[in-house]
Amino acid sequence: MLIEAIIDGAYRGILGREPDDAGRQSALNALAGGHLTLDELFANMLESPEYRRSQADGALVFRHTKPVCTLIEDRLRLWIDLADRHVSLGCLAGDYEPSETRFILSHLQPGDRFLDIGANVGWFAIRAAERVGPTGHVHAFEPRAATASLLDLSIRENGFDSRVTLHRLALGAQDGMTRLLGSETSSNLGGFRLARDDGDVFDGMTSEAVEMATLDSLSIDAPVSLIKLDVEGAEPLVLNGARALLARDRPVILSEVFGPGLRQVCNMDVAGYADLITDLGYRIHSLENGTVGDRVEHPASLDGPDPVNVVLIPAQARG
C-alpha cells in the first residue's frame, strides 16, 4: 500500500528508525479519517522531541542510498533518497525551498517552457511539469547518475514522459567530459560539484565522469520563459554556454549565488559573477517571499558562507 510505504519511509528518513505498529496504525487512521494530511504528519515528526534529539546527537541515519517514494500535496509522486539529509528531507517534509517554489510556480503558465538546471531529485521539475501542462515542456538537467535515475522514475510514474526531457549531463561553457566531485561522508547529495581542472582533488573525494554540453548546443525550442540555475558554483560556465539562448528568449532566471562555490569551481568571486550577469543584459534582484524584490545594487553583499538565490531580470525583453 502506497500510503503505508510513505509512512514507513517518513519514520526511517526523519526519525531514523523502523515504525512501531501502533504509530503506523495511528497515522493510517488519522490520514484515512481526514484528521491529518501527509504534510502535517511530516511536520509533526520534524517538530518532535525525538527528531530534535537525533539532530543534536549529529546522527546520520543512512550512509548509503535509500530510495523511497513520497507524495507532493497528495498527488505528485516523487522519488527521493533518505541518505540525503538536505534536499530529499525537505521534499519529504513537503516544504523544500518554499520561497523559490512559490516564485517558480507563480511565473509559469500552461504552455510555458522551463529549464531546471541542477534538477537533483526533481522537486521543481515535477511541480513545474504539472504547472505547464501537456502543452508546455520542462528540460531537467541532472548529471549525477543515481539522482537522475530517481528523477526518471518520478517522471514516468507521474505520466510526464511527454512533457519532461531529462538530460543526464552537466551544462558548461564547452562540450566534452568532466568530473563530478563529492565527499564520501556527505549527507548532502546535492552538494556534488564540477571539477575545476584535472588537478582538483581532496581527501575523501568521490569522482564520477560525466558528459558536459553547452546549452546552446542542445535543441531547446523557443521561447524559454524561466530558468532555475543551481549548480554549486558552475553558474558562470552555464551562462557563458547559453549566450545565444539568453539573447533569443530573454528568460527570467532564478540563480543561486554561492561565493565559496564560485571561487572553487570557476576561480571567480561574486563581483565577477555580477559583472557577467550585467554583460549578458540582466539585472540582479533579491528574492523576497516568492516575489521579485529590490534590485541588488551592491552584489558584494551576496558574498557569504551560505548560498542565496536571486532573480535575474532581463534589462530588455525579447523582441
Beta strands, then each sheet from edge to edge (+ up, - down):
strand 1: 67-72
strand 2: 76-81
strand 3: 113-117
strand 4: 137-141
strand 5: 164-167
strand 6: 170-171
strand 7: 176-183
strand 8: 193-194
strand 9: 205-213
strand 10: 226-229
strand 11: 252-257
strand 12: 282-288
strand 13: 291-295
strand 14: 308-314
sheet 1: 1+ 2-
sheet 2: 5+ 4+ 3+ 10+ 11+ 14- 12+ 13-
sheet 3: 6+ 9+ 7- 8+
end
